[in-house]
Amino acid sequence: MKHTQQYGSAIIDAMIAIALFAVVFVGFFALMQAGVKAVVYRKASAGALVIAQSHIEYIRSLNYDSIGIVGGNPNGVIQNQFTRTLNGIRYDVNTVISWHDDPGDGLGVADTNPNDYKSVKVTVNWQRQGGNVGEVSLSTFVADFIPE
């Protein structure tokens, strides 16, 4: 009779060991999956930042009068939307350019030139896993003068 109880407890011990191993394995797998998702997100985010920064630098390299949206106000040579693929990821790039009125030279009727400089905002979106949208935005001001 003692022999049967030992045999039964060995099977229970083996089942407990297998269950513990399964719990540890599933936890490790979930951790690895979360790590891979984080790396993929950071890679996509870095790509979006590179695209936004290069578009801002391109805009800054243009002649001041050319900085604007085609058919917009201010009018210029820049498309307000385009798509770019980098590292196999499709990015949608949206550009908004508007006039900015500096209160330093007056506002409203006291300001003879309300279009003091241009405000540029570049937003880059991409589709993330799970259907969420990732987004990076950069903004800058562009002026038609060189400070003294």
Secondary structure, 3 states (H helix, E strand, C coil): CHHHHHHHHHHHHHHHHHHHHHHHHHHHHHHHHHHHHHHHHHHHHHHHHHHHHHHHHHHHHCCHHHCCECCCCCECCECCEEEEEECCEEEEEEEEEEEECCHHHCCHHHCCCCCCEEEEEEEEEEECHHHCEEEEEEEEEECCCCCC
